[in-house]
Amino acid sequence: MPATDSLSMVFAALADPTRREILSRLAQGSATVSEVAEPFKMSAPAISQHLKVLERAGLVKRTAHAQWRTISMLTEPLDQASVWVEKHRRDWNHRLDLLETHLESMKKASQNKEVGT
C-alpha cells in the first residue's frame, strides 16, 4: 500500500537516484522539462512520471509561462525530512553510545575474569 503522509512521500521520492539527480539539477535553479530531461537516457513519459512523483511529494512545482513549462524545486519538504533525520540521528547516536559503554563494561569484566583465574 503506497504511503500517503507527506514525510513518507518525500522519502519515497528521494529513494530513486534519477529523482535525486533531478532535484540536484533544480537546486541550481528552475528549468524547463526538456532541460531537466536532457542528461537522462530515458523517454519523455518516464521523465514525466519522475516529475509527477516529485510533484506529489511537494518537492517540485510546475509553472506555465506562455508555451514554456518551468519546474522549480521546493525545499520545505526537505526541511521536514531533515528535521526527522536529525531527531532520529540523536536517538541513534545516544543508543550507540549506550551500546559502546555496555560493550566496554563487558570487555573489562571478561578481562577481570581472565586475570582472576
N, C-alpha and C positions, 0 to 999 in steps of 0.2 A: 504494500500500500504506500503510495507516494506521500512524502511529508508535506504538510500544509502550513506549518508555522514558519514564520519568516526566517528564523535562525537556521532551521533545517534546510530551507530552500537555498539560503546563501551558501551553506557548506556543501550542499549537493551541486550547486552551480560551480563552486570552486574545485570540486573533485575532478573535473575534466581539464586536462592540460591545454586543450585548444581554447577553452573559455578563459583560462588564466592568461594565456597569451593575448587574447583579445582585450582583456582588462588591462594588461600591461601596455598595450598599444594605446588604449583610450586614456590611460593615466597621463600620456603626453599631450592630450588634447582631443577635442571632438574630431570625428572623421565620418566620411560617408561610408555606406555599406560596402561599396566597391573598394575603398581604401582599406577598410578592415579586412576584407576578404583576400586582398592581393597576395599576402605572403603564404596563404594556405593552398594546398593542392587538394581542394575538395569542391564539390558542386555548390552553386549558389543556394539551392534549397538546404544543404547541410549547414552552411554558414547561417542562413536564416533561422534554422532550428536552434543553433547555439545562441543566437541573439535573443530568441524568444525565451529560452531558459534564463538567460541573464536578466532579461526584462521582467519576467515573472518574479525573480528573486529581488527585484528592485535595485539591481546593480548598474543598469543602464537605462537610458530613456531615449526614445526616438523623437525627433522633431522634423517637421517638414518646412522647408523654405523653397518656394516655387517648385521646381522639379527635383530638388535635392532632398534626400533623406539623410539627416545627420544623426549620429549616435554619440551620446555623451555618457561618461561614467558618473555614477552617483556613489559617494563614499560613505553615506550614513550607514548602510547595511554592513559595510566592512568595519566601521567603528563598533557596531554592536557585536560583531563576531570577535573582534579584538578584545573587547571587554570580557566576553565569555571565556576566551582562551586565557587571558591574563588571570582571571579569577581562579580558573582551574589549575593554571601553572603554579600558583602559590600553594594550592592544596597539594598538588603532586610533589612539589619540592619539599613541603613540610613532611609528607609521608615518606619520601625518600630519606630525609634527614633522620626520621624516627627509625627507619629500617637500618640505616648505617649505624646508628647508636646501638641498636639491638644486636647487629652482627658483630660489632666491636666487643660488646659485653660477652657474647658467646665465645668469641675468639680468646678473650682473656680468661674466661672460665675454663676453656679447653686447655690453654697453656698452663694454668694453675694446677689443673688435674694431672697433666703430664709431669710437672715438676714434683708433685706430691707423691707420685707412685714410685 
